[in-house]
Amino acid sequence: MKLFSLFTVILFCVSFSARCQFSEDIQWSKNGDSYYELENNAIVQYQLPSFQKTVVLDTVKLIPKGQNKAIKVRSFSFSGNEKKILIFTNSKKVWRRDTRGDYWVLNTATNTLKQLGKGRPASSLMFAKISPDGTKAAYVSEHNVYVEDLATDKIRRLTKDGTSRLINGTFDWAYEEEFSCRDGFRWSNNSRNIAYWQVDARKIKNFLLIDNTDSLYSFTIPVEYPKVGQNPSPAKAGVVNISTGKTTWVNLPGDPQQHYIPRMEWAANNTEIILEQLNRKQNEAKIFLCNAVTGSSKAIYTENDKAWIDVKARWSEDPTGWEWINNGKEFLWVSEKDGWRHIYRVTRDGKETKITKGNYDIMSVDGIDEKNGMVYFTASPNNATQKYLYKIALNGNQELEMVSPSAQQGSHSYNISPGSLYASHNFSNIKNEFVSDWVSLPGYSSIRVTDKSTKGDEQTPAPEMFQVTTDDNVTMDGWMIKPTNFDSTKKYPVLFYVYTEPAGTTVKDAAGIAGTRLYEGDIAADGYIQISLDGRGTPAPKGAEWRKAIYRKVGIINIRDQAMAAKKIMDWQFVDTSRIAVWGWSGGGSTTLNLLFQYPEIYKTGIAIAPVANRLLYDNIYEERYMGLREENLADYVNASALSHAKDLRGNLLVIHGTGDDNVHYQGTEMLVNELVKYNKYFEMLSYPNRTHSISEGEGTRSHLSMSFTKYLQEHCPPGGR
């Protein structure tokens, strides 16, 4: 996963996206001087900087022959010459996202609309892509890779061994959840070959989700799920020739069951692919150049870390692609090898040059402007809760230059066009000031503002940013919302929102971050102080030492940091130390349990949603990355698990979990129940039949969850100043 707080993401999107156009809704033109977007099921193009609008594809053209209703566009993409439009519709979820559905191709020259994969089951196609020469399309269906001629409609199955567990062109549950790997094949630039992953999940045991409500007899839903201590699904990369259908497999050193391949692309030519191989501990990464004809491979770059090495998904929203520069002679790489996350340029023989330098972290690589010799990236050298766009020379011989307007203090996000000509931009801060606009680069001028507020929302009271330094000399960032009509002479209850694990932060100087939207009603008016804090182990841009202090100590270091900060906050004269509550979801649910069990003298009430009570039950990629191998340090896993500390519960505990959670299995909550019963500990529990990790499915679910959350909090941690 990222055992990530899904709820935090939901809060931000709900509160901010209603005001601004998020950049993933647009598609840039090939040369970057215009963009496409979907409007009322029609595809329109806006030329920049004039914003002249052209309807590229109207709804009428989306009516298939013989039908009277237009297909509903879920998403779209263009062929290389932008003459053919690939349309995704009738989408279905695969685990988290809508990655399975139907595809249609519209030829803009002839206005003909054709469906791909005729004869395949409905909504079974995945990741369809038109070939670079525009003559063919490839897609995955039922774990096999297909190619289809767009002129003759002839379909050819390129892989023939795909089954429910032998996966071609896409990935198993763990690869998708932990490496953000979904799309598993790549066209060569000459349209003659396709490079693809094959993941062999046949040896991975099924975890059985039990459905007791949807039929007379219960039935199970199998999920191939490699838990801690289980070998990973072996993965390999192959290149299939479109004409012959023959696959050449890449020959990599090492046991495939002890390695991962989180990245693979064509190596800026038609004869080689480049890939990253991670060892099972994920503390050694090797880059290989591989011959597409012979399958031979050569390691050109190796990196090691005492803890773990992050994959591209940690510094890019899109984990696909390889950042080639200098006509394919070099590429960009991101590493924490000097203690900070920096950008390097690496030659095809592995020689590196550091581009960014200093005691700061780059947060994401956002654009490359080779014409002007610059790379754009986000960072925040002076405030870890904020985010700004910077640029620096690709040769590494200049100092970084902030691009974002200095007057806009807070968090900035950008979607930069090809060639770095323009960008869509969103800015906000915790005061709920925000700007959504379009900018031109490299000079950075705003060419159109689409939404703006410099006064902030009419919100009383407003969130505050603060810092607290613990007795361990750890300085933590936090946000706080005081009660409405706050009276410093009174004492108020505190509700802490926690996550604390390496997958996400909860404290950002951005709109929509602060608050407790699961609460039914006005929590500030009811008289609660709301607080969240980011301690060591969270992926804040504070250097590798901060982030990796948690290695093999998840459930210990992050828990202590929260508790020590809470102790300092309890010294504030307006805090009622008898009314301290904590809540969290997923990794935050795990944190809630550990805080309640390990520091019962501080936390009196806890609400843990979808927690990992036993770290030995979660998936191997996530846990082994941050905790090491079970066979080498079992004691660390046991000590980090809330299950081991359940006997020390003294406060009020509500555990909430969906029985259909394929991510954090309900199994762990049942083990926790047994442990609490064993020690005669009173607690309350709420299970939602067949709900997933988001606990969002089913009529009335979210309102019931909010009602239950609010009622429990009010009963066990009464609101109001005293």
N, C-alpha and C positions, 0 to 999 in steps of 0.2 A: 504494500500500500504505500503505503506510507501510512501506516496506522494513523491517518491524518484526521484532524477534526473536521469532518464533513460539515458539521453544523456551522463552524466558523465561516467556511466558504459560502454556505447558504445565506448567512446573515449579511455578509458583505454584498453579495450579488443582489439580494432583495432590496437593500437600502440604497445602493448606488446605481445599479444598472438601469433603474427606472428613469434616471435623469440623464444618462449618457449612452451613447452608442458604443458598445464594446467592439474592439478591433477585430475579433474573430468573425464578426458578421460580414466583413468585407473581404473581397478578393482583389488583389492588385493586378493590373495589367502587366504584361511581360516586360515592358520597358519602364514601368513605374510611374508613368505620367497621368494615370487615371486609375479608377477602381470600379469594381462591380459590386452590387449588392442586390438582395432580394426585397422587392417591394410589392406587397399584395399578390404574391405568387408570380410576379414578373421579374425578370432580370434586367436591371438598368445599369448604365455606365455613366459615371461622372468624370468629365475631363477636368484636370487640374492645371492651373489654379482657378479657372473660370467657373468650375462646377456646372458646366453645361451638361444637361441631362439628355441621354439617348436611351430609348427603350430597345434593348438588344433582343429580348425574347418576351413577347407578351403572352398572356394566358391562353389566347386562342390557339397559338401554335403548340400548346401543351396538351391538346385534345387528341388522343390516339385515334387512328383511323377506325371508323366503325363505332366509335363511342361518342358520347355527348357531354362528357365531363372531363375537365383538365386534371392531369395528375398533379398532386400536391408536392411541391419541391421542398425537400428536407435540407438539401445542400447541393452545390453545383461546382464544377470546375471546367476549365477550358483545355482544348488541345494546344499543342505548342504554337500553332499558327493562329490560334484563337478563332478558328472557323467552325469547330465542332464543340458542342456543349454537352458535358456529361452531367446527367441529373440523377440524384439519389432520392428515392421516395419509398413509401411503405416500410419505414425503418422499424427495426426491432432491437431490443437491448441484448448485448452480450456482456454479461456481468454489469459493468458500470454504464456503458455508453451505447448509443444507437449505432452499431457498426455492422449490422446485417439488414439487408433490404433488397429492393429492386432498383435497377439502373436502366436509364434510357439515354440514347444519344440523339441530339438534334443537329442536323447538318444545316448551318445557316445559309449556305449557298443554294441548297435545293429545298429548304424548309421541310425536310422529311424527318419524321420522328420514329425511331426504332427502339425496341426493347432488347437489351442484352440478355443472353442466357435463356433464350426460349427453350422450354422443356425442363429447365431446372426448377426445383421447388420454389414456391413463392417466398419472397423475403429471405433468400438463401445466399445472395451474392454479397461479397465483402471487398472493400478497398479497390473497386474498379478504377483503372487508369488507362487513358488513351496513350498509345505508343507515341514517342517523340515525332515520328514521321506522319502521324495522324491516320494511319491506315488500319490499325488494329486496336483492340482493347483487351486487357487482361483483367482477371478477377479471380477471387477464391470462392469456391462453393463446396460446402461439406468437406473442408480440409484438403481440397485439391486445387491446383492452379490451372486455370483455363485461359485460352487465347481465342479471340473471335475476330474474324475478318469483317471489317465494317462495310465492305463493298458487297461481298457474297453472303454474309451472315453465317459462314461456315465456322463451326465451333470445334476446337480441338482441346482435349484434356492433356495437359503437359505432364502432370503427375498422376500416377494411377494407384498409389499405395495408401492414400489418405483414408483414415478411419476416424472414429470418434476420439481415438487416443494417439494416433500417428498424424501429426498436424503439419501440413504444408502451407506456407504462405501467411500464416498467422501464428498465434501463440497460445499457450495454456494459461490457466488462471494466474499462476504466480508471476510469470513474465509480464503479463498485462498489469497486474496490481503493483508490482514493485519496481519494474523498469519502464513502465508506461509504454511497453512494446505491444502494438496491436497490428499495424500494417506490416506484413512480413515479406514483401517482394518488391523488386526494383527493376524497371526497364533499363537496358543499356541505351546509351545515347543514339546508337545506330539502329535501334529497334529490332536487333537480331537475336538478343538474348535476354533472359530474365534471371536475376540473382534472387534467391529466396532462402528463408530459414526452413528447416524441418525440425520440429520439436517432438521428441519421442516420450510421451507421457504414459506409456503402457505399463511401466513399473511403478508409477505413482499410485498409491492407494486412494480409493474413493472415500471421501467423507460423506456420510449419508445424512441429508437433511430430511426430517420426518414431517410429512404433511398429515395431520390428523383431522382436518376440517373439510376438505374438498371432495371427499367421497365417503361411501359407507364404510369401507375398510381403509385404514391408513396406508400410505405408500411412501417410498423413499425417493429422494432426488439426489443422484450422485454428483459429487464435485471432485475432480482430480485435484488434490490439495496436499502438497508436500510439507508436512509439519517439521518442526525442528528435529534434527537428527536423521531425517530421511534424505536420501540422495536426490539432487536436483534432476529434473527431466533432461536427458542428454539433448543437446542442440547441435546442429551442424548447418553449414552454409553450402549451397550448391548453385551452379549456373546451368540453366537449361537452354538448349538451342531451340529456337522457335521452329526452324525447318525440320530438324531431325527428331526433336522431342527427347534427345539424350541429355541427361544431367551429368555434369562433372562436379564431383564433391571436393570441397576444399580439404586439404590434408593439414590438420593442425596438431601440434604436439600436445601431449597430456591426455588424461582420462576425461572423456566428455561428461562423465557423471560428477566430475569434480571441478567443472568450469562452466562459465556462462558466456554467451555472446550477446551483449546488450546493444551493440551497434554494428551495422554493416551497410556499406554503400558502394557504388561504383567509384573507382579511384581516378576520377577526372579523365578517364579514357574508356575505351571499349574492350580493353584486354585484361584489366586487373580489377579486383574488388579490394576494398580496405575494410578491416573489421577490428573491433576491440574484443579481447578475450579477458575475462575476469576470473581469477581463481575462486574457489568456493568461499573462502574467508572474505573475499572482496577487498583484500589489501594489496593485491598485485594486479596491475593492468598492463597488458601487452597489446601493441598495435601491429597488425600483420598486413603486408601487401601480398595478395594471392593471385596467381595466374589463373585467369578464367578458362583457359584451354586445358592446361595440365593439372590444375588443382594444387600445384606446389605453393608453399607459403614461406614468407620470410619475415621474421620479427624485426621491426625497424625502430621500436621505441618501447621502453619499459619504465614503469613507475611503481614504487612501493610506498606503503604507509604503515605506521605502527598501529593504526586503528582501521580505517576503511577508506576506500576511494569512491567518490560519488560519480554517478553516470550522468550523461548529458541532460536527462530530464530534470536534474537539480539546477541547471543554469540555462535552460531553454524550455519554453512552453511546448516546442515541437522537437521531440527527440530524434526525428529523422533528419537526414541531410548531413553533409560533411562540409565544413567551411573552407573550401579551397581558395587559394589566392595565387597570384603570380603565375597565371596560366597553368595551374595544376601542379606547379613545382613545390608548393608549400601548402600547409593547412594550419588553421588556428586550433589550439588546444587549451583547455582550462585545467589548472592544477593548483593544489594547495601545498605543494612540496616545500615551499619556503615558509609555511605557517599562515599564509594568506592566500585567498583564491585569486589567481592572476591569469591573464591571457598570455599564451606563448604562441610563437609561430614555429612550426616544425617542418623541416625539409623531408623529402621522400626517403632520405637515408638516415633520418632520425636526429639531425642536428637542430638544436633549439635556440631561439632568441626570445628573451622575456620582453613583452611589450608593456604591460602595466607593472609598476613597481611601487613599493611603499607599504606601510602598515594600514591597509584597507583591503576590503574584499570587493571584487566585482560581483554583482548579483545576477546579471544576465548579459549575454551577448545579443545585441538588438539589430545591428546592421553593419554592413561592410561597404565602404565607399572607396573602391580601388582607384577610381579616377583621381580623387584628391588625396589618396594614400591614408585614409582614416578608418578606424573601427569605432562604432558606437556601442556603448554598454551602460548599464545602470549600476550605480554604486551610491554609498552614502558614508564618506570617510569620517564625518563629524557627528553623526547621529544615527544610531543603528535602527531607529524606528522609522526613518524616512527613506526616500528613494528618489534619485535624480538621474537624468541622462547626462553622460559624459562622452567625450571623444578623445582619441589619442592617435598619434601617428602610428601606422603599421610597422614602421621601422624601429619603434621603441625609443627614438632619440628625443622625444619631446615630453613635456609634462602634460598630465591630463588637463582637460578643459571642460568646465561644466557648461552644458548646453541648455538645460532647463532654466527657466526664468528664476533668478535668485529671489524675487519677491514672492514667489509661490512656495512657501515653506510647508512641506508635507511629503506626499507620495505621488510620484509621476509614473505613468505607464505609456508605452509607445508601440505602435505597429508601423514599422518603417518600410517604405516601398523598396522594390528592387532598384539598385543604384543609389539608394539613400537620397532620393529627390524630395520626398514628402513623407509625412507621418500623420496618423491619427493619434491624438494625445488626450489623455484623461489625467486630471490632477484633482486631488482632494486632500483634506486633512481632518483631524479628529474634531475640529471646530465645525465641521460640515460645510466649510468653504469648498467650492468645487469649480472646475472649468473643464469643459469638453470642447476641443477645437481641432482644427487642422493646421499644420505648420509646414513651411517649406524649409528645406535644408540645402546647403550646410549653414547658411547664415542665421537660421532660426527666426523666422517671422511668422506670426499667426495670420493665416489667410482667411479663416472663417471660424467664428465662435458659434457653436451649436447650443451650448447651455452654460450658464455661469451664475454663480452667487458668491459675492465677496463678504457678505454679512453672516453667512451661516443660517441654518434652519432656526426657526423659532422653537428652540429646545431648551427647556428649563428643568433641571440644570444641565449645563454643558459638560461633556467629558473633560477631564484634566489628565495631562501626562505628568508623571513623576518618576523619581528614582528612589530606591532604597538600598542601603549598603548593609549587609548582614555582618554578624560577628566573625564569619569566615572570610571577610573582606571581599565578598562578591557583590558587585553593584548590578542591580536588576532594574530593567525598565518596566513601567507599569502604566495602566490607565485606571482612572477612578471616576465614578459618577456618584456624587453626593445626593442625599435625599432632597426632594423639593422643600423649599422653605427651611433649609438646613440651619440648625441652631447649635453652635459649637459648645454650648453649655450642657447639651444633652448627650446621651450615649446611644449609639445606633448599632443595629446588627450589621454584620459584614457578610456578603456573599462573594466568595472567590470563584471565578471561572478559570479552569486549568486545562492545559493540554500537556506541555512540558517535554514531549518526546522529539526526536530528531526530524520528524516529518513536517512540523509546522510551528509557526509562531502565533501568538494571540495578541501581541502588543505591536501595533503599527499606528503611525500618525496618518490615518486615513479614515475617510467617512465610512460609517457603518460597522466599524470594528468593535466599538464599545457598546455594551448593552446586554440585556438578557431577554431576547425575544421569545424564548420559550415560556416566559412568565406571562400569565393571563391577566392582563390589566396593566396598570401603570406602577411599575416596581419602585420608581423614584418617589412618586406621590405616596405610596404606601409606607415609605420610610426605611428603605434598605440602602446601605452603601454597597456599591458594586465595584469590584476590583479584579484585575487580571495582571499577572506578572510573568515575564519570560526569564527563566534561569539558564544555567549552563546546560548544554545539550540541545537546546533549541537552535534552529538554523539561522540565527541572527547574524548579520555581517560584522561579527566581532572577532574574527580570526579562527583558525582551525583549533587552537587550544581551547577556546570557549566551547566550540561545537563538539569536540571529540573528548572532552573531559568525561563524558558520559559513557565512554566505551567500556563494556563489560560491567557497567554500573547503572544501567537503566533500572529504575525502581529504587535506587538508592541516592545517587547524587542529585538527580532532579527533584526528588522528594524532599531531601534535606534543604535544598535551596528555597523551595516554596515555604517550608515550615519556618526556616530562620527569618525569612522576609516577613512572614505573618507575625512572628514574635515582635519584630520591630514595629509593625503596624498596630499591634495590640497595645503598645505604649502610648499611642495617640489618645489624647484625653477624651475624644468624642466617640471612641470605639468601645462597645460593650463586649467584653471578653467572654461573657457567658453565652453570647449569641454569635458564634462564628460558624458559618456554613460554607460548603464547597461543592461544586458540581463540575462534571465534565463528560464528554462523549468519546467513545472509542479509546484512544490513548489517554484522553482526559478522564474517562471512566476508570481506567487502571490507576491513574494518579489519584483520583478521589478516594478509591479504596485504600491505597497505600498511605495517604495522609491521615485518613480516619483511623487506620490500624496502627501505624507507626508513631503518630503524634496525637494520641487521643486527648492529651491535656490541652491541645490547641483547638482542634476541630470537633465541634459538638454534633454537627449534622452534615450528612453527605448524600448526594444523589448521583449515583454512578450509572451512566447509560452505555450499554453495549461494551462493557469493559473486558480486557484481557486479564482474567484473574490468575491464570497460570501461563507463564511465558513459554512453557514447553509445549503449548497447544497451538501457538501461532505459526505462520508459514516460515519456511527455512530461510528464504532470501532476506526478509526483513530482520528476523531475529539474529541470524548468524552474521549479518553485516554489523550489527551494533553490539552483539553479545559474544561473538566468537562461536566456536564449535562446541556443541553439547558434550561430546566425548572428552574434550579437553578441560572444560570448566563447568561441570554440571552444578556445582555449588553456587556459582554466580546466578544461574537461572533460578534456582530454588529460592535464593535470598531475595532476588528481585521481584518475585511473584507475590502479589497480595495474598494469595492463598496461604503462604507461609506465616503471615502475620495476623490472620483473621481472628485468632484466639484473643487478641488484644483489643478487640472492639469494645468501646464503652459508650459511644454516642449513638445517634439515630442514623440508620442507614436504609435508604431505598435503592434497590437495584432494579433497573429496567433493561429488558432485552427482547429482541425479536427472535422467535424460534427458527425463522428461515434465514438467519444471518449467515451468508456464505463466506463472509470475511472474518469476522470475529465470532466463532461458533458458540452457540448457546450452551454447548458442552461445558465450557469454562464456568459459566454461571451456575450450572447444576453442581459442579464440583465445589464451588464456593458455598453453595447452600449446604452441602453435606458437611463442610468444615465448620460452618457457623452453628449448625445443629449439633455437631459433635461437642462443641464447647458451650452449648446452651446459651448462645447469643441471640437476643431478639433482633429481628430485622424485618423489613417489609420488602415485598417483591412484586413486580408487575411485568408479566410476559405478554407479548403480542404475537399471536399465532401467525406463522408464515411471513412475518415482516422481515425485511432485509436489514442491512446495517443502518440504513437511513430512517427506518421506522416511519415510512411515509405512505405505504400502500394501504388500501382499504378505506372505505367510507368512514369518515369521522376520526381517523387515527390521529392526525396531528392535533386536532382540537382536544381530543381525549388526553393525549400526552401532555399538552400544555396545562390542562385542568389538573391533572394528577401531580405534575411538577409543582404547580403553584400551591395547591392545597397542602401537600406534604411540607413544603418550605414554610408556609404560614403557620402550620400547626406545631412544628418542631423548632422553628427559629422565628418567633413572632416578630412582626415588623414594628417600626415606629421608634421615635426617640423617647428616652425615659430620663 
